Structures are given as structure tokens and as C-alpha cells.
Amino acid sequence: MTTAAATGHDCIVPGCKREGRNRLGVRCRIAHDGPTLFPRKGKTAAFFSPDAEAYLCDHHALAGATITLFFEPNNSKQTTLRVVAAATVEERTTDIKQPT
């Protein structure tokens, strides 16, 4: 069995010793056919799609979960993704591409 130490990613589920091979992320997709601030992006393109520094083992990725999304607008032109799973996970912030 491969250990998390061999890859550097632990499963974020507390007490799980399996390798975290599946990265969590969130995406904000364009969900309409009307005009958009990004004329080259079509329906289902993303305004942003940050990945977290949070990984799940294969078992927990497939076992099911309840995900609660808390959206807090802040006018920073960035998105910060924070994953809380009864364990501390680093935040990751990415710039949001702006129309040119």
C-alpha cells in the first residue's frame, strides 16, 4: 500500500491514513447564452476555478460527502478557497481574470 508520505498529500479526512490523490476545487461557470464580459468565453466556460490544497483518498472521494459552500463577497478581484474538514488546510487565493 502506498503511503501519503510517499506522495506528500494526506487525505483531509481526520484519521484517514490513505494517500490523498484527488484534489478538491470549485468552479464558477457561465451558465447562460446571453452577452458576457468575456466575448470569447461560451456557456460553461469558467470565470474562476481555483483548486484547494486539500486532497481526498480514492475511498473518501467516492464514498459521498456533504459539501457546504459559504460565499463571502469581498471586492478583491481574487477568490480564496478554504476547505474545512476538522483539520487545518492552507487557504489558496487566485486572481480572477478581468475582461480586457
The first five atom37 places (N, CA, C, CB, O) and aatype in JSON, in Angstrom:
{
  "aatype": [12, 16, 16, 0, 0, 0, 16, 7, 8, 3, 4, 9, 19, 14, 7, 4, 11, 1, 6, 7, 1, 2, 1, 10, 7, 19, 1, 4, 1, 9, 0, 8, 3, 7, 14, 16, 10, 13, 14, 1, 11, 7, 11, 16, 0, 0, 13, 13, 15, 14, 3, 0, 6, 0, 18, 10, 4, 3, 8, 8, 0, 10, 0, 7, 0, 16, 9, 16, 10, 13, 13, 6, 14, 2, 2, 15, 11, 5, 16, 16, 10, 1, 19, 19, 0, 0, 0, 16, 19, 6, 6, 1, 16, 16, 3, 9, 11, 5, 14, 16],
  "atom_mask": [
    [1, 1, 1, 1, 1],
    [1, 1, 1, 1, 1],
    [1, 1, 1, 1, 1],
    [1, 1, 1, 1, 1],
    [1, 1, 1, 1, 1],
    [1, 1, 1, 1, 1],
    [1, 1, 1, 1, 1],
    [1, 1, 1, 0, 1],
    [1, 1, 1, 1, 1],
    [1, 1, 1, 1, 1],
    [1, 1, 1, 1, 1],
    [1, 1, 1, 1, 1],
    [1, 1, 1, 1, 1],
    [1, 1, 1, 1, 1],
    [1, 1, 1, 0, 1],
    [1, 1, 1, 1, 1],
    [1, 1, 1, 1, 1],
    [1, 1, 1, 1, 1],
    [1, 1, 1, 1, 1],
    [1, 1, 1, 0, 1],
    [1, 1, 1, 1, 1],
    [1, 1, 1, 1, 1],
    [1, 1, 1, 1, 1],
    [1, 1, 1, 1, 1],
    [1, 1, 1, 0, 1],
    [1, 1, 1, 1, 1],
    [1, 1, 1, 1, 1],
    [1, 1, 1, 1, 1],
    [1, 1, 1, 1, 1],
    [1, 1, 1, 1, 1],
    [1, 1, 1, 1, 1],
    [1, 1, 1, 1, 1],
    [1, 1, 1, 1, 1],
    [1, 1, 1, 0, 1],
    [1, 1, 1, 1, 1],
    [1, 1, 1, 1, 1],
    [1, 1, 1, 1, 1],
    [1, 1, 1, 1, 1],
    [1, 1, 1, 1, 1],
    [1, 1, 1, 1, 1],
    [1, 1, 1, 1, 1],
    [1, 1, 1, 0, 1],
    [1, 1, 1, 1, 1],
    [1, 1, 1, 1, 1],
    [1, 1, 1, 1, 1],
    [1, 1, 1, 1, 1],
    [1, 1, 1, 1, 1],
    [1, 1, 1, 1, 1],
    [1, 1, 1, 1, 1],
    [1, 1, 1, 1, 1],
    [1, 1, 1, 1, 1],
    [1, 1, 1, 1, 1],
    [1, 1, 1, 1, 1],
    [1, 1, 1, 1, 1],
    [1, 1, 1, 1, 1],
    [1, 1, 1, 1, 1],
    [1, 1, 1, 1, 1],
    [1, 1, 1, 1, 1],
    [1, 1, 1, 1, 1],
    [1, 1, 1, 1, 1],
    [1, 1, 1, 1, 1],
    [1, 1, 1, 1, 1],
    [1, 1, 1, 1, 1],
    [1, 1, 1, 0, 1],
    [1, 1, 1, 1, 1],
    [1, 1, 1, 1, 1],
    [1, 1, 1, 1, 1],
    [1, 1, 1, 1, 1],
    [1, 1, 1, 1, 1],
    [1, 1, 1, 1, 1],
    [1, 1, 1, 1, 1],
    [1, 1, 1, 1, 1],
    [1, 1, 1, 1, 1],
    [1, 1, 1, 1, 1],
    [1, 1, 1, 1, 1],
    [1, 1, 1, 1, 1],
    [1, 1, 1, 1, 1],
    [1, 1, 1, 1, 1],
    [1, 1, 1, 1, 1],
    [1, 1, 1, 1, 1],
    [1, 1, 1, 1, 1],
    [1, 1, 1, 1, 1],
    [1, 1, 1, 1, 1],
    [1, 1, 1, 1, 1],
    [1, 1, 1, 1, 1],
    [1, 1, 1, 1, 1],
    [1, 1, 1, 1, 1],
    [1, 1, 1, 1, 1],
    [1, 1, 1, 1, 1],
    [1, 1, 1, 1, 1],
    [1, 1, 1, 1, 1],
    [1, 1, 1, 1, 1],
    [1, 1, 1, 1, 1],
    [1, 1, 1, 1, 1],
    [1, 1, 1, 1, 1],
    [1, 1, 1, 1, 1],
    [1, 1, 1, 1, 1],
    [1, 1, 1, 1, 1],
    [1, 1, 1, 1, 1],
    [1, 1, 1, 1, 1]
  ],
  "atom_positions": [
    [[0.84, -1.18, 0.0], [0.0, 0.0, 0.0], [0.88, 1.24, 0.0], [-0.95, 0.0, 1.22], [1.84, 1.32, 0.77]],
    [[0.57, 2.21, -0.85], [1.3, 3.46, -0.92], [0.88, 4.35, 0.23], [1.07, 4.17, -2.27], [-0.31, 4.46, 0.53]],
    [[1.84, 4.99, 0.88], [1.51, 5.87, 2.0], [1.47, 7.31, 1.53], [2.53, 5.71, 3.14], [2.05, 7.66, 0.5]],
    [[0.78, 8.16, 2.3], [0.69, 9.57, 1.96], [2.06, 10.23, 1.98], [-0.26, 10.3, 2.92], [2.31, 11.16, 1.21]],
    [[2.94, 9.75, 2.85], [4.27, 10.35, 2.95], [5.05, 10.19, 1.64], [5.05, 9.71, 4.1], [5.89, 11.03, 1.32]],
    [[4.77, 9.13, 0.89], [5.49, 8.89, -0.37], [5.12, 9.94, -1.42], [5.18, 7.49, -0.9], [5.96, 10.26, -2.26]],
    [[3.9, 10.47, -1.4], [3.47, 11.44, -2.39], [3.41, 12.86, -1.85], [2.11, 11.06, -2.93], [3.41, 13.83, -2.61]],
    [[3.36, 12.99, -0.53], [3.28, 14.32, 0.07], [1.88, 14.83, 0.28], [0.0, 0.0, 0.0], [1.71, 15.95, 0.76]],
    [[0.85, 14.06, -0.07], [-0.53, 14.5, 0.12], [-1.27, 13.53, 1.03], [-1.26, 14.62, -1.24], [-1.42, 12.35, 0.72]],
    [[-1.72, 14.05, 2.16], [-2.54, 13.28, 3.07], [-4.0, 13.49, 2.71], [-2.27, 13.67, 4.54], [-4.37, 14.56, 2.24]],
    [[-4.82, 12.49, 2.92], [-6.27, 12.65, 2.81], [-6.71, 13.6, 3.92], [-7.03, 11.27, 2.9], [-6.25, 13.48, 5.05]],
    [[-7.59, 14.56, 3.6], [-8.01, 15.55, 4.59], [-9.01, 15.02, 5.61], [-8.61, 16.74, 3.9], [-9.33, 15.72, 6.57]],
    [[-9.51, 13.82, 5.42], [-10.46, 13.24, 6.37], [-9.68, 12.88, 7.64], [-11.19, 11.99, 5.77], [-8.74, 12.09, 7.58]],
    [[-10.08, 13.45, 8.78], [-9.36, 13.16, 10.02], [-9.26, 11.66, 10.29], [-10.04, 13.86, 11.19], [-10.24, 10.93, 10.19]],
    [[-8.06, 11.24, 10.64], [-7.82, 9.84, 10.98], [-7.54, 8.94, 9.79], [0.0, 0.0, 0.0], [-7.12, 7.8, 9.97]],
    [[-7.75, 9.43, 8.56], [-7.5, 8.62, 7.37], [-6.0, 8.61, 7.08], [-8.31, 9.15, 6.15], [-5.36, 9.66, 7.05]],
    [[-5.45, 7.43, 6.87], [-4.02, 7.28, 6.59], [-3.75, 7.01, 5.11], [-3.43, 6.15, 7.44], [-2.6, 6.77, 4.72]],
    [[-4.8, 7.06, 4.29], [-4.62, 6.78, 2.86], [-4.02, 7.98, 2.14], [-5.96, 6.39, 2.22], [-4.06, 9.11, 2.62]],
    [[-3.48, 7.7, 0.97], [-2.89, 8.72, 0.11], [-3.99, 9.63, -0.45], [-2.09, 8.08, -1.04], [-4.99, 9.13, -0.97]],
    [[-3.81, 10.94, -0.36], [-4.74, 11.9, -0.95], [-4.35, 12.15, -2.4], [0.0, 0.0, 0.0], [-3.42, 12.91, -2.67]],
    [[-5.05, 11.52, -3.32], [-4.7, 11.61, -4.74], [-5.68, 12.46, -5.55], [-4.63, 10.23, -5.35], [-5.49, 12.63, -6.75]],
    [[-6.72, 12.98, -4.92], [-7.8, 13.67, -5.62], [-7.98, 15.05, -5.02], [-9.14, 12.85, -5.55], [-8.33, 15.19, -3.84]],
    [[-7.75, 16.08, -5.82], [-7.73, 17.46, -5.34], [-9.12, 18.09, -5.42], [-6.73, 18.29, -6.14], [-9.81, 17.96, -6.42]],
    [[-9.51, 18.78, -4.36], [-10.78, 19.49, -4.33], [-10.64, 20.87, -4.96], [-11.3, 19.62, -2.89], [-9.58, 21.51, -4.86]],
    [[-11.69, 21.32, -5.61], [-11.72, 22.65, -6.22], [-13.15, 23.11, -6.39], [0.0, 0.0, 0.0], [-14.1, 22.36, -6.11]],
    [[-13.31, 24.34, -6.84], [-14.64, 24.9, -7.09], [-14.55, 25.72, -8.38], [-15.13, 25.78, -5.88], [-13.51, 26.28, -8.7]],
    [[-15.66, 25.79, -9.1], [-15.66, 26.49, -10.38], [-16.9, 27.38, -10.47], [-15.61, 25.48, -11.57], [-17.99, 26.98, -10.08]],
    [[-16.72, 28.59, -10.99], [-17.84, 29.49, -11.28], [-17.98, 29.53, -12.8], [-17.6, 30.94, -10.68], [-17.18, 30.16, -13.49]],
    [[-19.0, 28.85, -13.31], [-19.2, 28.73, -14.76], [-20.21, 29.75, -15.26], [-19.67, 27.33, -15.12], [-21.14, 30.14, -14.55]],
    [[-20.01, 30.17, -16.5], [-21.02, 30.97, -17.21], [-22.16, 30.01, -17.51], [-20.44, 31.65, -18.54], [-21.95, 28.97, -18.14]],
    [[-23.36, 30.34, -17.07], [-24.48, 29.41, -17.2], [-25.62, 30.0, -18.04], [-25.01, 29.04, -15.82], [-26.79, 29.68, -17.82]],
    [[-25.27, 30.84, -18.99], [-26.3, 31.46, -19.83], [-25.75, 31.62, -21.24], [-26.76, 32.83, -19.24], [-24.55, 31.54, -21.47]],
    [[-26.65, 31.86, -22.17], [-26.26, 32.05, -23.57], [-26.19, 33.52, -23.97], [-27.22, 31.32, -24.47], [-25.86, 33.84, -25.11]],
    [[-26.51, 34.42, -23.04], [-26.54, 35.85, -23.35], [-25.16, 36.47, -23.38], [0.0, 0.0, 0.0], [-24.15, 35.79, -23.22]],
    [[-25.12, 37.79, -23.59], [-23.85, 38.5, -23.63], [-23.09, 38.34, -22.31], [-24.08, 39.99, -23.94], [-23.7, 38.24, -21.25]],
    [[-21.77, 38.32, -22.4], [-20.92, 38.2, -21.22], [-19.78, 39.19, -21.32], [-20.39, 36.75, -21.06], [-19.48, 39.7, -22.4]],
    [[-19.13, 39.46, -20.22], [-17.98, 40.35, -20.2], [-16.79, 39.76, -20.95], [-17.58, 40.66, -18.76], [-15.85, 40.47, -21.29]],
    [[-16.85, 38.46, -21.22], [-15.78, 37.76, -21.93], [-16.34, 37.21, -23.24], [-15.18, 36.61, -21.05], [-16.82, 36.08, -23.26]],
    [[-16.3, 37.98, -24.33], [-16.93, 37.54, -25.58], [-16.37, 36.23, -26.13], [-16.77, 38.6, -26.61], [-17.08, 35.53, -26.86]],
    [[-15.14, 35.88, -25.8], [-14.56, 34.64, -26.32], [-14.92, 33.42, -25.48], [-13.05, 34.77, -26.39], [-14.63, 32.29, -25.88]],
    [[-15.54, 33.63, -24.34], [-15.92, 32.51, -23.5], [-17.39, 32.18, -23.73], [-15.67, 32.82, -22.0], [-18.25, 33.06, -23.71]],
    [[-17.66, 30.93, -23.96], [-19.04, 30.5, -24.18], [-19.65, 29.92, -22.92], [0.0, 0.0, 0.0], [-19.04, 29.91, -21.85]],
    [[-20.87, 29.45, -23.08], [-21.58, 28.82, -21.98], [-20.74, 27.67, -21.43], [-22.98, 28.33, -22.42], [-20.18, 26.9, -22.2]],
    [[-20.65, 27.57, -20.16], [-19.91, 26.59, -19.36], [-18.43, 26.93, -19.2], [-20.04, 25.23, -19.99], [-17.72, 26.21, -18.5]],
    [[-17.93, 28.01, -19.84], [-16.57, 28.45, -19.53], [-16.57, 28.99, -18.1], [-16.07, 29.56, -20.56], [-17.63, 29.33, -17.57]],
    [[-15.41, 29.06, -17.49], [-15.34, 29.47, -16.08], [-14.77, 30.86, -15.92], [-14.5, 28.49, -15.3], [-13.8, 31.23, -16.58]],
    [[-15.38, 31.64, -15.02], [-14.81, 32.92, -14.6], [-13.61, 32.65, -13.69], [-15.87, 33.79, -13.87], [-12.59, 33.32, -13.78]],
    [[-13.76, 31.66, -12.82], [-12.65, 31.22, -11.98], [-12.85, 29.76, -11.6], [-12.53, 32.1, -10.71], [-13.97, 29.26, -11.6]],
    [[-11.74, 29.09, -11.29], [-11.82, 27.68, -10.89], [-10.6, 27.3, -10.05], [-11.91, 26.76, -12.14], [-9.77, 26.5, -10.48]],
    [[-10.5, 27.87, -8.84], [-9.35, 27.54, -8.01], [-9.42, 26.13, -7.44], [-9.22, 28.54, -6.88], [-10.49, 25.62, -7.11]],
    [[-8.26, 25.52, -7.33], [-8.13, 24.25, -6.62], [-7.65, 24.56, -5.21], [-7.14, 23.28, -7.35], [-6.96, 25.55, -4.98]],
    [[-8.02, 23.72, -4.28], [-7.57, 23.87, -2.89], [-6.31, 23.04, -2.69], [-8.68, 23.43, -1.89], [-5.98, 22.18, -3.5]],
    [[-5.62, 23.3, -1.61], [-4.52, 22.43, -1.2], [-5.11, 21.37, -0.29], [-3.37, 23.25, -0.48], [-4.62, 21.13, 0.82]],
    [[-6.17, 20.73, -0.77], [-6.88, 19.72, 0.0], [-7.12, 18.5, -0.88], [-8.23, 20.28, 0.55], [-7.63, 18.62, -2.0]],
    [[-6.75, 17.35, -0.39], [-6.8, 16.12, -1.17], [-7.62, 15.05, -0.46], [-5.39, 15.6, -1.45], [-7.65, 14.99, 0.77]],
    [[-8.29, 14.22, -1.25], [-9.04, 13.08, -0.73], [-8.43, 11.79, -1.28], [-10.54, 13.17, -1.12], [-7.94, 11.75, -2.4]],
    [[-8.47, 10.76, -0.47], [-8.07, 9.44, -0.96], [-9.18, 8.95, -1.89], [-7.84, 8.43, 0.24], [-10.27, 9.52, -1.92]],
    [[-8.9, 7.9, -2.64], [-9.91, 7.35, -3.55], [-11.17, 6.94, -2.8], [-9.33, 6.15, -4.32], [-12.28, 7.18, -3.27]],
    [[-11.0, 6.31, -1.64], [-12.16, 5.85, -0.86], [-13.08, 7.01, -0.49], [-11.69, 5.12, 0.42], [-14.28, 6.95, -0.74]],
    [[-12.52, 8.07, 0.08], [-13.36, 9.19, 0.51], [-13.87, 10.03, -0.66], [-12.59, 10.08, 1.46], [-14.92, 10.67, -0.55]],
    [[-13.16, 10.03, -1.77], [-13.64, 10.74, -2.96], [-14.89, 10.07, -3.53], [-12.54, 10.8, -4.04], [-15.75, 10.75, -4.1]],
    [[-14.99, 8.76, -3.38], [-16.11, 8.0, -3.95], [-17.19, 7.65, -2.93], [-15.6, 6.74, -4.57], [-18.27, 7.2, -3.32]],
    [[-16.92, 7.84, -1.64], [-17.85, 7.39, -0.6], [-19.04, 8.32, -0.42], [-17.12, 7.26, 0.69], [-20.05, 7.91, 0.16]],
    [[-18.95, 9.56, -0.89], [-20.02, 10.52, -0.69], [-19.65, 11.53, 0.38], [0.0, 0.0, 0.0], [-18.84, 11.24, 1.26]],
    [[-20.24, 12.7, 0.3], [-19.92, 13.76, 1.25], [-21.01, 14.82, 1.21], [-18.54, 14.39, 0.94], [-21.78, 14.9, 0.25]],
    [[-21.05, 15.62, 2.24], [-21.87, 16.82, 2.25], [-20.9, 17.99, 2.13], [-22.77, 16.92, 3.54], [-20.0, 18.13, 2.95]],
    [[-21.1, 18.82, 1.13], [-20.24, 19.98, 0.92], [-21.08, 21.22, 1.15], [-19.62, 19.97, -0.52], [-22.13, 21.4, 0.54]],
    [[-20.62, 22.08, 2.04], [-21.3, 23.33, 2.33], [-20.47, 24.46, 1.75], [-21.52, 23.52, 3.86], [-19.31, 24.63, 2.11]],
    [[-21.06, 25.24, 0.86], [-20.36, 26.34, 0.23], [-20.8, 27.64, 0.89], [-20.62, 26.37, -1.3], [-21.99, 27.96, 0.9]],
    [[-19.85, 28.38, 1.43], [-20.11, 29.66, 2.07], [-19.47, 30.72, 1.19], [-19.55, 29.71, 3.54], [-18.25, 30.8, 1.11]],
    [[-20.28, 31.54, 0.54], [-19.78, 32.57, -0.38], [-19.77, 33.91, 0.34], [-20.65, 32.65, -1.68], [-20.8, 34.36, 0.84]],
    [[-18.6, 34.55, 0.4], [-18.45, 35.83, 1.08], [-17.83, 36.83, 0.11], [-17.59, 35.69, 2.36], [-16.62, 36.82, -0.07]],
    [[-18.63, 37.71, -0.53], [-18.08, 38.68, -1.48], [-17.15, 39.66, -0.76], [-19.22, 39.44, -2.2], [-17.41, 40.05, 0.38]],
    [[-16.04, 40.05, -1.46], [-15.09, 40.95, -0.81], [-14.46, 41.99, -1.73], [-14.01, 40.14, -0.18], [-13.61, 42.77, -1.28]],
    [[-14.84, 42.04, -3.0], [-14.33, 43.04, -3.96], [-12.82, 43.03, -4.12], [-14.77, 44.4, -3.53], [-12.24, 44.07, -4.44]],
    [[-12.16, 41.9, -3.92], [-10.7, 41.82, -4.0], [-10.19, 41.46, -5.4], [-10.19, 40.81, -3.01], [-8.99, 41.53, -5.65]],
    [[-11.07, 41.07, -6.29], [-10.68, 40.57, -7.62], [-9.9, 39.26, -7.52], [-9.84, 41.62, -8.37], [-9.16, 38.9, -8.43]],
    [[-10.07, 38.55, -6.42], [-9.45, 37.25, -6.19], [-10.47, 36.31, -5.57], [-8.19, 37.38, -5.27], [-11.48, 36.75, -5.02]],
    [[-10.21, 35.04, -5.68], [-11.01, 34.06, -4.95], [-10.1, 33.3, -4.01], [-11.75, 33.08, -5.93], [-8.97, 32.95, -4.36]],
    [[-10.59, 33.07, -2.82], [-9.86, 32.28, -1.84], [-10.71, 31.06, -1.53], [-9.55, 33.1, -0.54], [-11.89, 31.17, -1.2]],
    [[-10.1, 29.91, -1.65], [-10.79, 28.65, -1.37], [-10.24, 28.09, -0.07], [-10.63, 27.63, -2.55], [-9.03, 27.86, 0.05]],
    [[-11.11, 27.88, 0.88], [-10.74, 27.34, 2.19], [-11.54, 26.06, 2.4], [-11.01, 28.38, 3.34], [-12.76, 26.07, 2.3]],
    [[-10.86, 24.99, 2.69], [-11.52, 23.71, 2.95], [-11.38, 23.41, 4.43], [-10.91, 22.56, 2.08], [-10.27, 23.4, 4.97]],
    [[-12.5, 23.15, 5.08], [-12.51, 22.81, 6.5], [-13.07, 21.41, 6.62], [-13.35, 23.84, 7.34], [-14.21, 21.15, 6.26]],
    [[-12.26, 20.5, 7.14], [-12.68, 19.12, 7.31], [-12.21, 18.61, 8.66], [-12.14, 18.22, 6.17], [-11.64, 17.52, 8.76]],
    [[-12.44, 19.4, 9.7], [-11.98, 19.09, 11.05], [-10.46, 18.96, 11.09], [-12.63, 17.81, 11.56], [-9.91, 18.35, 12.0]],
    [[-9.8, 19.52, 10.09], [-8.34, 19.56, 10.02], [-7.95, 20.88, 9.36], [-7.75, 18.32, 9.23], [-8.72, 21.42, 8.57]],
    [[-6.8, 21.4, 9.67], [-6.36, 22.65, 9.1], [-5.81, 22.43, 7.7], [-5.3, 23.32, 9.99], [-4.94, 21.57, 7.5]],
    [[-6.3, 23.19, 6.73], [-5.82, 23.12, 5.35], [-5.49, 24.54, 4.93], [-6.88, 22.46, 4.38], [-6.27, 25.46, 5.19]],
    [[-4.37, 24.73, 4.28], [-3.98, 26.06, 3.83], [-4.98, 26.64, 2.85], [-2.61, 26.01, 3.2], [-5.53, 25.94, 2.01]],
    [[-5.21, 27.95, 2.98], [-6.03, 28.67, 2.02], [-5.25, 28.83, 0.72], [-6.48, 30.05, 2.58], [-4.02, 28.85, 0.73]],
    [[-5.97, 28.94, -0.37], [-5.32, 29.21, -1.65], [-6.09, 30.33, -2.32], [-5.27, 27.93, -2.55], [-7.31, 30.24, -2.49]],
    [[-5.39, 31.4, -2.72], [-6.0, 32.56, -3.35], [-5.49, 32.7, -4.77], [-5.71, 33.84, -2.54], [-4.29, 32.59, -5.02]],
    [[-6.41, 32.94, -5.7], [-6.03, 33.14, -7.1], [-6.72, 34.39, -7.62], [-6.4, 31.9, -7.97], [-7.83, 34.72, -7.21]],
    [[-6.05, 35.08, -8.55], [-6.64, 36.25, -9.18], [-7.76, 35.83, -10.12], [-5.56, 37.06, -9.95], [-7.7, 34.76, -10.72]],
    [[-8.79, 36.66, -10.24], [-9.88, 36.43, -11.18], [-9.54, 37.19, -12.44], [-11.28, 36.87, -10.59], [-9.25, 38.38, -12.39]],
    [[-9.57, 36.51, -13.58], [-9.26, 37.18, -14.85], [-10.33, 38.22, -15.13], [-9.18, 36.15, -16.03], [-11.52, 37.96, -15.01]],
    [[-9.88, 39.41, -15.51], [-10.78, 40.52, -15.79], [-10.87, 40.72, -17.3], [-10.3, 41.82, -15.1], [-9.91, 40.44, -18.02]],
    [[-12.02, 41.21, -17.79], [-12.14, 41.45, -19.22], [-11.16, 42.53, -19.67], [-13.58, 41.86, -19.58], [-10.89, 43.49, -18.94]],
    [[-10.63, 42.36, -20.89], [-9.68, 43.35, -21.41], [-10.28, 44.11, -22.56], [-8.39, 42.68, -21.86], [-9.62, 44.99, -23.13]]
  ]
}
